[in-house]
Amino acid sequence: MTKIAKRVKKAQELFVGKANLSVEDAVGLIKKAASAKFDETVEIAMNLGVDPRHADQMVRGVVALPNGTGKTVRVAVFARGAKADEAKAAGADIVGAEDLLETIQSGKIEFDRCIATPDMMPLVGRLGKILGPRNLMPNPKVGTVTMDVKTAVEGAKGGEVQFKVEKAGVIHAGVGKVSFSDEKLAQNVRAFVEAVTRAKPPGAKGTYVKKVSLSSTMGPGVSLDLSSTASA
């Protein structure tokens, strides 16, 4: 515990007086402070001026980060016949129909992304109470209900990140690893912010993006200068 406390205190000291940094400066600071024994994830948090309790203020979408996430994504696909074969060939980890339904109902969820062909949705719909709260329910708005199974699987494996605003108007996501270069992390951050900005809902009034912060898995956070998050 003493070692952990010293590590945390040392990291926090680096952040004293630091706020509204450029993306590059924030990335550099976070990487310098990251001292865990594993490759920490660089996480982004965006505070938005929306109330997701209203349907016209819901923010959700998907973005393909230019440099991936550095995370191995396990993909499950609900499909039959040729589409099931297509999913397997594209690299899906689990492919099935009723058998996959039963596995999930038993409480065994060994995947990070769930994709389904449209004809499978009546079956998948029975899993709403299980997959919904985990943000794993296939949805056509983020490309996970599709006949183009190959593209969906490859996208999930290649670094696509789904985002959905939470009750407090906040979006969280991982945008890379501290082992990434500063340049790659900065590119990922800007791509993510741009995607969320494009997803501005019609009901959003006033300031849409209020605050953007970066942190590592085990480290403190720092706010970004919003003008620096725009792509060049």
N, C-alpha and C positions, 0 to 999 in steps of 0.2 A: 504493500500500500504506500509506503514511504517513497519508493521509486516512482510510482505512478503520480503521486502528489507533486513531486519535484518536477516531473516531466510536464505535467499540466501547468504548473506555475510558470515554468520557463517559457512555455508556448504562449501563455496569456500575456506575459511581459512584452513579448514581441509585438503584440497587438495594441498595447496601450497608446492612446492618442491617434490611432489609425482609423480613418473612416473616409468614405467616398473616394476610394482609390480607383485608378484606372484598372481595366481588366488585367493588363500585364503586371502591374505592381501588386495587385491582389493575389494573382496566381503565384508570383514569386514569393510573397510573404507566406502563403499557405504551404507551399512546398518546403520552405525553410523551417516552418514550425512542425511539420509532420514528422513524428518520431516513433510511431508505432512499429511493431515488428512485422507488420504486413503492409502490402501496397494499398494504402488508404484510397478511398474514393473521394473525388472532389465533387462536392454537392452544391447545388444552386437552390436558392429559395427566392421566390418572387412574390411580393405582396401586391395584390391587384385591387383596384377599386371596383370590385363587383360583389354582388350578393348571390351566390350560387343557389340559394333557395328559390330564386326566380328563374324559370326556364330560359328567358331571354338574356340571362347574365351568366349562363354556364359556359365555362371555358374548358375545352378538351381538344386534343389533337395528337399528332405524332410527328416526330422530326428525325430525320436521318442525320446523325452527327457526322461531320466530315471525317473525323478520325476515330469513330467508334467509341465504345464505352470502356473497353478493356475488360469487360465482364463476359463470362460464358453464359449465354442465355439458353435455357432449356425450353424447347418448343413442343407443345402438344397440338395435334391437329385432329379435328373431327371430320372424317371423310370416308367415303366408300369407293371401291372399284378403282378406276383409273386415277381418280384424284387422290386416293390414298397412296397409290404407287408414286404419284408425282410428289407428294409430300415427303415420302421416304427418300426419294432420289435427291430432293432438295436439302436434305439434312435434318428433317424433323426427328426429335428424340422419341416421341410417342405418337402413334397413329392408331385410331380406332373409332368405334361407334358405340354400340350398346356396352361392349366390354370396357371401354374407357369411361363411360357413364358410371358403371358399377364401381370401378376403381376409385373414382372421385367421390362417389357417395359413401364409400367405405372410409373416407377421410385421408386417402393417400393422394396427395397433390405434389407431384415431383416435377413441376414445370414452372416457368416464369412468364410464359406467354401462351395464350390459347387462341387457336385459329380454327375457323369452321367454314365449310361450304354452306351456301344459303339453304340447301335442302336439309341440312343437319340441324338447323336452328330449332325446330319443334322439339327435338331430342335435347339439345343443349339448354333450351329454355327451362327445363326441369331442374337445372343446376344453378339457377339464378341466385338463390339464397346462399349458396356455397361460394360461387365464383364472384358474384357481385361485390361483396364487401372486401374481397381481396384484389379488386380491380383487374380481374382476369376474364371477365365475361366478354366473349367476342362481340365486336361492335363494328358495323359497316363504316361509321364515321372515322374510325382510326385504321381501317383497312384490314381488320381481322375477321370479317365476314366477307368472303370473296371466292370466286371461282379460280382466280389466279393464285393458286396455292403456292406455286413455285416462288413467285415474287414476294409473297407475304412471309414465307419461311426464310428466304434469303435475307430479307430486310430485317427481320427479327434477329437473325444470327449476326448480321453485319453491323449492328450498332444503332438501330432505330430505338427511340425512346418515346414512350407514350406519356402524356401528361394530362392531368385532370385537376381542376381547382378544388380545394377542400373547403369545408364550411366557413372557415375564417377568411376566405379569399386568398389563400396561399397555395402556391404550386411548388412542390419539391421534386428534385430529380438528381440523378448522378450524371455528371458530364465528362467523366474520364477518371484516370488514376494519377496519383502524384508522381508516378514514374514517367508519365507523358512529358514531352518537352513543353516549355512555356508556350511556345507558338501553337502547338496542337491543342492545348487546353484553352487558350484564348479563342481559337477558331471555333471550338465546340461551344464555349460559353455564348459567343455572339450568335451562332446558329440557333441555339436554344431560345435565347431572348427574342430573336427575330421571329421564330415560329410562334411563340406565345403572343407576340405583338400582332402578328397576322391573324391570330385566332380571336381577336377582340370581338366580343359578342355585340349584337345590335342594341341590347339594353344597357350597356355600360355607359355611365355618365361621369363627367368630370375627369379627373386624372385616372388613367387606366393602369399604368405601371407606376406604383408608388415607391417601391424599394426593391433592390436586387442585392442579395448577399451571397457570398461564397464561403465555404468552410471545407475542412477535410473530415473524414469519418470521426476521428478522435480529437479534432482541434477546434479552436474558437472560430467565430465567423467574423467577416468584415464586409461592410457595405461597399457597393460600387458606385462610381460616378456614372449616372445613367447615360450621359452623353458619350461615354467611352464604350458602351455596349453595342452601339450601332455598327453594322458592318461597313467597312471602308468602301 
